[in-house]
Amino acid sequence: MRKMKPSGVEWIGDIPQEWEVLPHKYVMRKNKNICEHYNGEDIISLTMNGVIIRDLNAGGKMPSTFDGYQYVDPEDLLLCLFDIDVTPRCVGLVKNYGITSPAYSRFKMFSGYFNSYYNYLLRMIDDRKVFVHLSKNLRSSLTENDFGSILTIAPPLPEQQRIAEFLDRKCAEIDSIIAKTKATIEEYKALKQAVITQAVTKGIRPDRPMKDSGIEWIGEIPQEWEVKSAFQIFKQVKNLNTNLVETNLLSLSYGKIKRKNIDTLGGLLPENFEGYNIITANDIVLRLTDLQNDHTSLRVGLATETGIVTSAYLSLRNISENLPVYLYYFLHSFDVCKGFYGMGVGIRQGLNWNGIKMLKIVIPSLSEQQEIADYLDEKCDVIDELIRKKEQLLTELESYKKSVIYEYVTGKKEIAHVENSSNIVVFQPSFPAQIISEMSKREIQSVLMAKILDMCSTNIGRIKLMKIMYTTEHHLGFDFDTNYIRQAAGPYDKVIEECENIISEVKHWYTVSKEYHRVSYVPADSKNDYLFYYNKLFQSYDAEICKIICFFKDLKRRHAEIVATLYAAWNDFIIEEKSVSDEQLINEVINNWHERKKRFKRETWELWLRKMKEAGLIPNGYGKHTLKMEVD
């Protein structure tokens, strides 16, 4: 445990004994070099995603000229020291040559100070909004002297570099999981939209006669369904809140009508709410303004209570015998199919009641409307819960990344010292891959087993299969509730037998044959049925899974054993937060794994460790530590 001392800086806390505390002005200096005449240089912008080259064809605010912008170079630190209270990201590391706004502050490091480390340190400070509290005047700004006087910390240069390199890797890992999680959320949203559209345009009863609806975006509908115009079903609600008889303020947000607190809206309050519309439960609210710019918002909501909404919304009330919730689902489907966008008029491409009163709506029988509504309520609740969990995971990942940066840039956690490039770098354990499903962990693992067998064809037995399963599970961080032991032939868990039973006796994807000590897997006619589950469960991880399987695919059994054993021992060291050299790792597998590991020459272990590194098959410290037991 390293010795710590108070830094005297409130937002940093204790730091290692050997680290220094000094003002920014001794670490970096401001540098401004003006570009008098723009000659096509890249325009550099500071964003939440870092410092990027701006796409000049993407629209947005643009100056009349880029003359007078300032030059920036790779490795410069770029700071926004004005309007700090409303700027989402105030610090970034420049990666490209170009020019940027002269309002930004460009800093170059003095000798002995590593720019990437200070980028992470300042990012941590920015995340905690420290600069907001230190800023002065109405524009929440810091002058060069103000910033230069703020205290910072300085580890020894080699440690600055180690911290920055570690955080580059660690943040890339977390960002990769975040990107996959966001992609999964979008897939869930697309699935929800597809389920709704299918139900309200084709129904949920199978094998029935169909007819042409005459509606281009729908096509055929069940033969007994009708087609009506919106004016036959709805009337516009114009019930002004005269004398402020209603105070329950409602707003349409992400396709849901939600309450808003009148007393906490601050400067967003109108003079009064008499011009607002009073709506009641089962009214449908549409936001049909700004159709030419906003192509992402959900514009249809169903009211569940009485309240008031802005008169800028179009409020509709059902005057027919049809179910309001079915009508809502239909209009929601039309919305997500972007139907409203081609109907707008005027400069802002808006719509009013006259603009949509002829909109065609397909109408099933009342009993079928109820079936569809109940079906969609159930399906959408399940998908919404999956989305909620993924969004919660995003929040946790972002919080985790911030905590990792804080702990390492302030020295609360230490990066193991690496003597030379042949040593293995330590990674701290990271979040495992997330699979949300009603299937059991063993069923999910069995789907992965089927994928491995499918890609490896007949060139695989139980031992090799187990090694690929172990490596895939631990390399990507899947939680299958396994406990691998240090067995003679490498990491082993008897759950493989449960998975074999599922793919053969339950799912009938493979026939599992056992003859003496040999287990073989013969594909059944229904083998490809596993792909339905695989695409739902593992789509986000498919590229990495396939890469691992391809590495093992043509290996002999003993070579697969060597690779998985090296991977497992290496992963154990990382879980223990221990640095390890190649020599120490190989000593571990030869002397502390199982007696039979001594049958392989040291040169063979070295060869396959080298091949693993070349292929990028380097563990991350995911999963559980292997159990040190001998099972023959």
LOFI-48731 format. One line per 10 residues: their letters; for each residue x, y, z of C-alpha. Coordinates in steps of 0.05 Angstrom, whole numbers, plus 32768, in hexadecimal, padded with zeros to 4 digits. Example, Ala and Ser with C-alpha at 12.3 -4.5 7.8 and 13.67 -1.06 7.14 Angstrom:
2
AS	80F6 7FA6 809C ~ 8111 7FEB 808F
//
This chain:
632
MRKMKPSGVE	8000 8000 8000 ~ 8020 8041 7FEA ~ 8025 807C 801A ~ 7FF4 80B5 800F ~ 7FF2 80FE 8024 ~ 7FBE 8136 8021 ~ 7FC3 815C 7FDF ~ 7FA2 819A 7FFD ~ 7F75 819B 7FBF ~ 7F2C 818E 7FD1
WIGDIPQEWE	7F18 816B 7F91 ~ 7F56 813E 7F90 ~ 7F5E 8127 7FD7 ~ 7F98 80FC 7FED ~ 7FD0 80ED 7FBC ~ 800E 80C0 7FBE ~ 8047 80D9 7FEA ~ 8076 80E5 7FB0 ~ 8046 810D 7F85 ~ 804C 8159 7F82
VLPHKYVMRK	8018 8191 7F87 ~ 8022 81D0 7F5D ~ 7FFB 8203 7F35 ~ 7FE7 81F6 7EED ~ 8014 822E 7ED5 ~ 8051 8203 7EE5 ~ 8035 81C7 7EBF ~ 801B 81E6 7E7E ~ 801B 8228 7E59 ~ 7FE7 824A 7E2E
NKNICEHYNG	7FFA 8251 7DE5 ~ 7FD3 8277 7DAF ~ 7FE8 8278 7D66 ~ 7FB5 829B 7D3A ~ 7FA5 8284 7CF3 ~ 7F9E 82C6 7CCE ~ 7F81 82A8 7C8E ~ 7F5B 8266 7C8B ~ 7F78 8236 7C58 ~ 7F4D 81F8 7C60
EDIISLTMNG	7F6A 81DF 7CA1 ~ 7F41 81AE 7CC9 ~ 7F12 81CF 7CFB ~ 7F1C 81B2 7D41 ~ 7EE3 81B1 7D73 ~ 7EDE 819F 7DBD ~ 7EA3 816F 7DC9 ~ 7E8A 813D 7DFD ~ 7EAC 8107 7DD2 ~ 7EEF 812A 7DD5
VIIRDLNAGG	7F13 8159 7DA5 ~ 7EFC 8149 7D5E ~ 7F01 8162 7D17 ~ 7EC1 8186 7D08 ~ 7E97 8171 7CCD ~ 7E89 81B3 7CA9 ~ 7E51 8192 7C81 ~ 7E2A 817D 7CBE ~ 7E07 81BF 7CC9 ~ 7E02 81E6 7D0A
KMPSTFDGYQ	7E1D 822B 7D1B ~ 7E56 8241 7CEF ~ 7E80 8281 7CF0 ~ 7E82 82AC 7CB2 ~ 7ECD 829F 7CAE ~ 7F02 8275 7CD0 ~ 7F36 82AD 7CCA ~ 7F4F 82BC 7D10 ~ 7F48 8276 7D2A ~ 7F84 825A 7D50
YVDPEDLLLC	7FB1 8220 7D3D ~ 7FB3 81E0 7D66 ~ 7FE3 81A5 7D64 ~ 7FDC 815C 7D79 ~ 7FE6 8153 7DC5 ~ 7FCF 819A 7DD6 ~ 7F9E 81A0 7E0F ~ 7F60 81C7 7DFA ~ 7F37 81E8 7E31 ~ 7EF6 8210 7E30
LFDIDVTPRC	7EFE 8241 7E69 ~ 7EBF 826A 7E5C ~ 7E75 825A 7E65 ~ 7E8E 8220 7E90 ~ 7E4B 8217 7EB1 ~ 7E27 8206 7E70 ~ 7E60 81E4 7E4A ~ 7E59 8197 7E4D ~ 7EA3 818A 7E42 ~ 7EDA 81BD 7E53
VGLVKNYGIT	7F19 8195 7E45 ~ 7F35 8168 7E0E ~ 7F75 814F 7DEE ~ 7F82 8164 7DA6 ~ 7F94 812B 7D77 ~ 7F97 814F 7D34 ~ 7FB7 818D 7D15 ~ 7F84 81C3 7D05 ~ 7F66 8204 7D1E ~ 7F32 8211 7D54
SPAYSRFKMF	7F0B 824A 7D71 ~ 7F37 8280 7D91 ~ 7F08 827F 7DCC ~ 7F26 823C 7DE2 ~ 7F65 823A 7E0C ~ 7F9D 8211 7DEE ~ 7FD2 81F6 7E1E ~ 8015 81D4 7E13 ~ 8038 81AB 7E48 ~ 807A 81BC 7E68
SGYFNSYYNY	80B0 8186 7E68 ~ 80A3 8150 7E9B ~ 8057 8152 7E95 ~ 802F 8122 7E6A ~ 7FF4 8140 7E44 ~ 7FC9 8102 7E43 ~ 7FCD 80FB 7E8F ~ 7FB8 8143 7E99 ~ 7F80 813B 7E67 ~ 7F63 8104 7E94
LLRMIDDRKV	7F71 812C 7ED3 ~ 7F4E 816A 7EB8 ~ 7F16 8140 7E9C ~ 7F0A 8125 7EE2 ~ 7F09 816B 7EFE ~ 7ED9 8180 7EC6 ~ 7EAA 8146 7ED4 ~ 7EA6 815D 7F1C ~ 7E96 81A4 7F06 ~ 7ECF 81C0 7F2F
FVHLSKNLRS	7EDD 81F7 7EFB ~ 7E95 820F 7F02 ~ 7EA0 821E 7F4C ~ 7EE3 823F 7F3E ~ 7ECC 826A 7F04 ~ 7EBD 82B3 7F0A ~ 7E8E 82E8 7EEB ~ 7E4B 82DF 7EC9 ~ 7E67 82B4 7E91 ~ 7E86 8282 7EC1
SLTENDFGSI	7ECC 828C 7EA5 ~ 7F14 8281 7EBB ~ 7F4D 82AD 7EA2 ~ 7F91 8290 7E91 ~ 7FAB 82A9 7ED4 ~ 7F6F 828B 7EF9 ~ 7F7B 8247 7EDB ~ 7FC6 824B 7EE3 ~ 7FBE 8258 7F2E ~ 7F92 821B 7F3A
LTIAPPLPEQ	7FB9 81E3 7F5C ~ 7FC4 81A1 7F39 ~ 7FED 8162 7F47 ~ 802A 8144 7F26 ~ 803D 80FA 7F2B ~ 8083 80E6 7F11 ~ 8082 80E8 7EC5 ~ 8087 809C 7EBB ~ 804A 8093 7EE8 ~ 8024 80C9 7EC2
QRIAEFLDRK	8030 80A2 7E83 ~ 801C 805F 7EA2 ~ 7FDC 807D 7EBD ~ 7FCA 809D 7E7A ~ 7FD8 805D 7E53 ~ 7FB0 8033 7E85 ~ 7F75 8063 7E81 ~ 7F78 8064 7E35 ~ 7F6E 8018 7E36 ~ 7F3C 8017 7E6E
CAEIDSIIAK	7F10 804F 7E53 ~ 7F12 802D 7E0E ~ 7EF8 7FED 7E2E ~ 7EC0 8011 7E52 ~ 7EAF 803C 7E14 ~ 7EAA 7FFC 7DEB ~ 7E78 7FDF 7E1C ~ 7E52 8022 7E1C ~ 7E4F 8022 7DD0 ~ 7E35 7FDB 7DCF
TKATIEEYKA	7E02 7FEB 7E05 ~ 7DE9 8027 7DDE ~ 7DE4 7FFD 7D9F ~ 7DBC 7FC9 7DC5 ~ 7D8C 7FFF 7DDF ~ 7D80 8016 7D97 ~ 7D74 7FCD 7D83 ~ 7D40 7FC6 7DBB ~ 7D1F 8006 7DA5 ~ 7D1D 7FEE 7D5D
LKQAVITQAV	7D00 7FAC 7D74 ~ 7CCA 7FCF 7D9C ~ 7CB8 7FFA 7D5F ~ 7CB5 7FBD 7D32 ~ 7C89 7F96 7D63 ~ 7C58 7FD1 7D67 ~ 7C56 7FDD 7D1C ~ 7C4B 7F93 7D0D ~ 7C12 7F8E 7D3F ~ 7BEC 7FCD 7D2A
TKGIRPDRPM	7BF3 7FC1 7CE0 ~ 7BEF 7F75 7CD9 ~ 7BD1 7F5E 7D1B ~ 7BE8 7F27 7D49 ~ 7BBB 7EEF 7D30 ~ 7BE0 7EC0 7D00 ~ 7BCC 7EA6 7CBB ~ 7B93 7ED2 7CA6 ~ 7B7C 7EEE 7C62 ~ 7B9A 7F32 7C52
KDSGIEWIGE	7B86 7F6D 7C25 ~ 7BA8 7FAB 7C0C ~ 7B9E 7FE5 7C3C ~ 7BAB 801B 7C08 ~ 7BDC 8039 7C39 ~ 7C23 803A 7C1E ~ 7C49 8032 7C60 ~ 7C1C 7FF9 7C77 ~ 7C0E 7FCE 7C3A ~ 7BE0 7F93 7C49
IPQEWEVKSA	7BB3 7F8E 7C86 ~ 7B84 7F57 7C9E ~ 7B47 7F51 7C71 ~ 7B14 7F63 7CA7 ~ 7B38 7FA3 7CBE ~ 7B1D 7FE7 7CA9 ~ 7B41 8027 7C94 ~ 7B28 8069 7CB0 ~ 7B40 80B1 7CB0 ~ 7B57 80D4 7CF0
FQIFKQVKNL	7B1C 8104 7CF0 ~ 7AEC 80C9 7CF5 ~ 7B0E 80B3 7D35 ~ 7B28 80F2 7D58 ~ 7B17 8139 7D67 ~ 7B49 816F 7D79 ~ 7B4A 8182 7DC2 ~ 7B46 81CE 7DCC ~ 7B36 81D6 7E16 ~ 7B5D 8212 7E2E
NTNLVETNLL	7B71 8216 7E77 ~ 7B48 8254 7E84 ~ 7B4E 8270 7ECB ~ 7B84 823D 7ED8 ~ 7B53 8207 7EEC ~ 7B87 81D1 7EE1 ~ 7BCF 81D2 7EFC ~ 7BE8 818C 7EEC ~ 7C1D 819C 7EB7 ~ 7C2C 8165 7E85
SLSYGKIKRK	7C60 815F 7E4F ~ 7C70 812F 7E16 ~ 7CB5 8111 7E1F ~ 7CD2 80D5 7DFA ~ 7C8D 80BE 7DE6 ~ 7C71 80C1 7E2D ~ 7C44 80F6 7E4C ~ 7C63 8108 7E8F ~ 7C55 8137 7EC8 ~ 7C7F 8176 7ED0
NIDTLGGLLP	7C85 819F 7F0F ~ 7C6C 81E6 7F02 ~ 7C92 8200 7F3E ~ 7CD7 81E9 7F26 ~ 7CD7 81FF 7EDE ~ 7CFA 8241 7EEC ~ 7D03 826D 7EAF ~ 7CDD 823C 7E82 ~ 7C9A 8251 7E9F ~ 7C69 8277 7E72
ENFEGYNIIT	7C46 82B4 7E8F ~ 7C0B 8286 7EA0 ~ 7BED 8243 7E8B ~ 7BAA 825D 7E73 ~ 7BBF 8251 7E2B ~ 7BCD 8207 7E39 ~ 7B9D 81D0 7E25 ~ 7B7A 81A4 7E58 ~ 7B7E 815A 7E45 ~ 7B63 811C 7E66
ANDIVLRLTD	7B76 80D3 7E6B ~ 7B78 80AF 7E27 ~ 7B82 80EF 7E00 ~ 7BBA 80E9 7DCD ~ 7BEE 8121 7DCA ~ 7C19 812F 7D8D ~ 7C55 815E 7D86 ~ 7C55 816F 7D3C ~ 7C83 81AB 7D3A ~ 7CCA 81B1 7D1E
LQNDHTSLRV	7CC2 8174 7CF1 ~ 7CFA 8189 7CC2 ~ 7D30 8189 7CF8 ~ 7D1E 8156 7D2D ~ 7D1A 8110 7D10 ~ 7D28 80EA 7D50 ~ 7CF3 80FF 7D83 ~ 7CB6 80D4 7D92 ~ 7C7C 8101 7D83 ~ 7C3F 80DA 7D9D
GLATETGIVT	7C28 80CF 7DE5 ~ 7BEB 80B4 7E09 ~ 7BD1 80DA 7E45 ~ 7BC3 80B2 7E84 ~ 7BA7 80EB 7EAE ~ 7B87 8130 7EAB ~ 7BB7 816A 7EA4 ~ 7BCE 81A4 7E78 ~ 7BFD 81A3 7E3C ~ 7C18 81DB 7E11
SAYLSLRNIS	7BEA 81EF 7DD8 ~ 7C25 81E5 7DA9 ~ 7C13 819B 7DAF ~ 7BDA 817D 7D87 ~ 7BAA 815B 7DB7 ~ 7B79 8127 7D9C ~ 7B3D 8106 7DBE ~ 7B1F 80C4 7DA7 ~ 7AD5 80CD 7D92 ~ 7ACD 8087 7D78
ENLPVYLYYF	7AC4 8043 7D9A ~ 7B0C 8030 7D8B ~ 7B3E 8024 7DC3 ~ 7B69 8062 7DD2 ~ 7BA6 8037 7DE2 ~ 7BA1 8013 7D9E ~ 7B9B 8056 7D7B ~ 7BD7 806F 7DA1 ~ 7C00 8032 7D8C ~ 7BEC 803D 7D43
LHSFDVCKGF	7BFF 8087 7D43 ~ 7C40 8075 7D68 ~ 7C50 8044 7D30 ~ 7C42 8079 7CFB ~ 7C70 80A8 7D22 ~ 7CAB 8077 7D27 ~ 7CA2 8067 7CDD ~ 7CAE 80B2 7CD3 ~ 7C6A 80BC 7CB3 ~ 7C5F 8103 7CCF
YGMGVGIRQG	7C9F 811E 7CB0 ~ 7C85 811F 7C69 ~ 7C45 8143 7C7D ~ 7C60 8183 7C9B ~ 7C54 81C9 7C7F ~ 7C70 820E 7C8A ~ 7CB6 8225 7C9B ~ 7CBC 81F9 7CD9 ~ 7C97 81BE 7CB8 ~ 7C60 81BA 7CEB
LNWNGIKMLK	7C1C 8198 7CEB ~ 7BD8 81A9 7D07 ~ 7B96 8184 7D0B ~ 7B84 8195 7CC4 ~ 7BC6 8178 7CAD ~ 7BB9 8133 7CCA ~ 7B6D 812C 7CCC ~ 7B6F 8103 7C8C ~ 7BA5 80D4 7CA7 ~ 7B90 808C 7C99
IVIPSLSEQQ	7B8B 805D 7CD6 ~ 7B7E 8012 7CD2 ~ 7B49 7FF9 7D01 ~ 7B41 7FB1 7D19 ~ 7B04 7F99 7D40 ~ 7AFF 7FB2 7D87 ~ 7B10 7F6D 7DA3 ~ 7B4E 7F69 7D78 ~ 7B62 7FB0 7D8B ~ 7B61 7F98 7DD3
EIADYLDEKC	7B8B 7F5B 7DC2 ~ 7BBE 7F86 7D9F ~ 7BC0 7FB9 7DD7 ~ 7BC9 7F83 7E0C ~ 7BFE 7F61 7DE3 ~ 7C25 7FA2 7DD7 ~ 7C1F 7FB7 7E20 ~ 7C40 7F76 7E35 ~ 7C76 7F76 7DFE ~ 7C87 7FBF 7E06
DVIDELIRKK	7C8C 7FB9 7E52 ~ 7CC0 7F81 7E49 ~ 7CE8 7FA8 7E16 ~ 7CE4 7FE9 7E3E ~ 7D00 7FC4 7E7A ~ 7D3A 7FAA 7E50 ~ 7D47 7FF1 7E38 ~ 7D43 800C 7E7F ~ 7D77 7FDA 7E98 ~ 7DA5 7FEB 7E5E
EQLLTELESY	7D9E 8035 7E6C ~ 7DAD 8028 7EB5 ~ 7DEB 8002 7E9F ~ 7E00 803E 7E76 ~ 7DFA 806B 7EB3 ~ 7E23 803A 7EDC ~ 7E59 8034 7EA7 ~ 7E60 807F 7EA0 ~ 7E65 8085 7EEC ~ 7E97 804C 7EEE
KKSVIYEYVT	7EC3 806C 7EB9 ~ 7EC4 80AE 7EE0 ~ 7ED7 8089 7F20 ~ 7F0F 8063 7EFE ~ 7F2C 80A4 7EE2 ~ 7F28 80C5 7F27 ~ 7F48 808B 7F4C ~ 7F84 8086 7F1E ~ 7F93 80CF 7F0D ~ 7F93 80E0 7F57
GKKEIAHVEN	7FBD 80A3 7F6B ~ 7F87 8081 7F95 ~ 7F96 8043 7F6B ~ 7FDA 8032 7F4F ~ 7FEE 8017 7F0B ~ 801F 7FDE 7F11 ~ 8065 7FF0 7EF8 ~ 8078 7FCC 7EB8 ~ 80C2 7FBF 7EAF ~ 80C3 7FAF 7E65
SSNIVVFQPS	8097 7FA1 7E2A ~ 809B 7F56 7E33 ~ 8076 7F5B 7E75 ~ 802B 7F56 7E79 ~ 8004 7F95 7E88 ~ 7FD2 7F93 7EC1 ~ 7F88 7FA2 7EB2 ~ 7F57 7FAD 7EEB ~ 7F17 7F84 7EE7 ~ 7EE1 7FA5 7EBE
FPAQIISEMS	7E96 7F9E 7EB7 ~ 7E81 7F5C 7E97 ~ 7E5A 7F5A 7E56 ~ 7E10 7F62 7E64 ~ 7DDB 7F32 7E49 ~ 7D94 7F3F 7E5F ~ 7D66 7F04 7E51 ~ 7D31 7ED9 7E71 ~ 7D5A 7E9C 7E5E ~ 7D85 7E7B 7E94
KREIQSVLMA	7DD0 7E87 7E94 ~ 7DDB 7E3E 7E80 ~ 7DAC 7E45 7E45 ~ 7DD0 7E84 7E2F ~ 7E13 7E60 7E36 ~ 7DF7 7E26 7E0C ~ 7DE7 7E57 7DD4 ~ 7E30 7E6D 7DD5 ~ 7E45 7E23 7DD4 ~ 7E1B 7E18 7D96
KILDMCSTNI	7E3D 7E54 7D74 ~ 7E82 7E37 7D83 ~ 7E6F 7DF2 7D69 ~ 7E51 7E11 7D2B ~ 7E90 7E38 7D1A ~ 7EC0 7DFF 7D2B ~ 7E98 7DCB 7D04 ~ 7EB2 7D85 7D15 ~ 7EF8 7D9A 7D2A ~ 7EE7 7D9D 7D74
GRIKLMKIMY	7EDE 7D71 7DB2 ~ 7ECA 7D80 7DF9 ~ 7F0E 7D98 7E12 ~ 7F19 7DC8 7DD9 ~ 7ED0 7DE0 7DDE ~ 7ED8 7DEE 7E28 ~ 7F18 7E17 7E1C ~ 7EF5 7E42 7DE8 ~ 7EB9 7E4B 7E16 ~ 7EE5 7E5F 7E51
TTEHHLGFDF	7F0D 7E91 7E28 ~ 7ED0 7EB0 7E07 ~ 7EAB 7EB7 7E49 ~ 7EE6 7ED8 7E6D ~ 7F00 7F02 7E33 ~ 7EBD 7F24 7E29 ~ 7EA6 7F22 7E71 ~ 7E67 7EF8 7E6D ~ 7E4A 7EE2 7EB0 ~ 7E34 7E99 7EA7
DTNYIRQAAG	7E3C 7E88 7EF1 ~ 7E76 7E59 7EE4 ~ 7EAF 7E42 7F10 ~ 7EEA 7E2A 7EE8 ~ 7F1D 7DFD 7F09 ~ 7F66 7DF4 7EF8 ~ 7F5E 7DB0 7ED8 ~ 7F93 7D87 7EB5 ~ 7F7B 7D9C 7E70 ~ 7F71 7DE5 7E82
PYDKVIEECE	7F37 7E0D 7EA0 ~ 7EFB 7DDF 7EA9 ~ 7EB4 7DE3 7EC4 ~ 7E83 7DA9 7EC4 ~ 7E4B 7DD8 7EAD ~ 7E61 7DC5 7E66 ~ 7E39 7D85 7E71 ~ 7DFB 7DAD 7E81 ~ 7E05 7DD6 7E41 ~ 7E0E 7D96 7E19
NIISEVKHWY	7DCC 7D7D 7E34 ~ 7DA9 7DBD 7E20 ~ 7DC3 7DBE 7DD8 ~ 7DB2 7D74 7DCF ~ 7D78 7D5F 7DFA ~ 7D54 7DA1 7E03 ~ 7D61 7DCA 7DC4 ~ 7D74 7D90 7D95 ~ 7DA8 7DB9 7D71 ~ 7DDF 7D84 7D77
TVSKEYHRVS	7DE6 7D3B 7D88 ~ 7E1B 7D31 7DBD ~ 7E3F 7CEE 7DB7 ~ 7E6C 7CD2 7DED ~ 7E9C 7C99 7DDE ~ 7ECF 7C88 7E13 ~ 7EF0 7CCC 7E23 ~ 7EDD 7CEB 7DE0 ~ 7EA1 7D19 7DDA ~ 7E89 7D2E 7D95
YVPADSKNDY	7E53 7D5E 7D7D ~ 7E29 7D4E 7D3F ~ 7DFC 7D85 7D24 ~ 7DB2 7D75 7D21 ~ 7D82 7D8D 7CEB ~ 7D6B 7DC5 7D19 ~ 7DB2 7DDC 7D29 ~ 7DA9 7E21 7D0B ~ 7D6F 7E30 7D3A ~ 7DA3 7E47 7D6D
LFYYNKLFQS	7DB0 7E84 7D42 ~ 7D6D 7EA3 7D56 ~ 7D84 7EA4 7D9E ~ 7DCD 7EB5 7D8E ~ 7DBA 7EF3 7D66 ~ 7D8D 7F0C 7D9F ~ 7DC0 7EFE 7DD6 ~ 7E05 7F08 7DB8 ~ 7DFC 7F36 7D7C ~ 7E22 7F6F 7D9E
YDAEICKIIC	7E5D 7F41 7DAC ~ 7E5D 7F17 7D6D ~ 7E9C 7F35 7D4D ~ 7EC6 7F28 7D8C ~ 7EA8 7EE2 7D97 ~ 7EB8 7ECF 7D4F ~ 7EFF 7EEA 7D56 ~ 7F0C 7EBD 7D92 ~ 7EED 7E80 7D71 ~ 7F16 7E8B 7D32
FFKDLKRRHA	7F56 7E8E 7D5B ~ 7F46 7E4A 7D7A ~ 7F23 7E2A 7D3F ~ 7F5E 7E07 7D1D ~ 7F88 7DFB 7D5C ~ 7F97 7DB5 7D72 ~ 7F79 7DA1 7DB5 ~ 7FBA 7DA8 7DDB ~ 7FC7 7DED 7DBF ~ 7F81 7E04 7DD2
EIVATLYAAW	7F90 7DE9 7E18 ~ 7FD1 7E11 7E1B ~ 7FAF 7E52 7E04 ~ 7F74 7E4C 7E34 ~ 7FA3 7E3A 7E6F ~ 7FD0 7E76 7E61 ~ 7F93 7EA3 7E5A ~ 7F75 7E8B 7E9B ~ 7FB5 7E91 7EC4 ~ 7FC2 7ED6 7EA7
NDFIIEEKSV	7F7A 7EEB 7EB6 ~ 7F82 7ED3 7EFE ~ 7FBF 7EFF 7F08 ~ 7F97 7F3B 7EEF ~ 7F5C 7F2B 7F1C ~ 7F8E 7F2A 7F56 ~ 7FA8 7F6E 7F3D ~ 7FEE 7F52 7F35 ~ 801F 7F63 7EFE ~ 8040 7F26 7EDE
SDEQLINEVI	8078 7F1A 7EAB ~ 8078 7EE6 7E75 ~ 80A7 7EBB 7E9E ~ 807C 7EC0 7EDD ~ 803D 7EAE 7EB6 ~ 805D 7E70 7E97 ~ 8079 7E5B 7EDB ~ 8032 7E61 7EF6 ~ 8013 7E32 7EC2 ~ 804C 7E00 7EC7
NNWHERKKRF	8053 7DFE 7F12 ~ 8011 7E15 7F31 ~ 7FDB 7DFC 7F01 ~ 7FDF 7DB0 7EFA ~ 8016 7D7D 7EF7 ~ 8006 7D6B 7EAF ~ 8017 7DB2 7E97 ~ 8060 7D9F 7E9D ~ 8059 7D72 7E5F ~ 805E 7DB0 7E34
KRETWELWLR	80A1 7DD0 7E29 ~ 80AD 7E17 7E40 ~ 80BB 7E2B 7DF8 ~ 8075 7E14 7DE5 ~ 8055 7E3F 7E1C ~ 807E 7E7B 7E04 ~ 806A 7E6F 7DBC ~ 801F 7E6F 7DCB ~ 8023 7EA9 7DFA ~ 8043 7ED0 7DC2
KMKEAGLIPN	800C 7EBB 7D92 ~ 7FD7 7ED1 7DC3 ~ 7FF6 7F16 7DC9 ~ 7FFC 7F1C 7D7E ~ 7FB2 7F0A 7D77 ~ 7F9E 7F3C 7DAE ~ 7F84 7F03 7DDA ~ 7F98 7F27 7E1A ~ 7F6C 7F1F 7E58 ~ 7F48 7F58 7E7A
GYGKHTLKME	7F3E 7F3A 7EBF ~ 7EF4 7F28 7EB2 ~ 7ED0 7EF0 7ED5 ~ 7EE2 7EC5 7F11 ~ 7F26 7EAD 7F26 ~ 7F33 7E64 7F15 ~ 7F2F 7E32 7F4E ~ 7F70 7E0F 7F5F ~ 7F58 7DC7 7F60 ~ 7F71 7D89 7F3D
VD	7F3C 7D60 7F1A ~ 7F54 7D25 7EF0
//
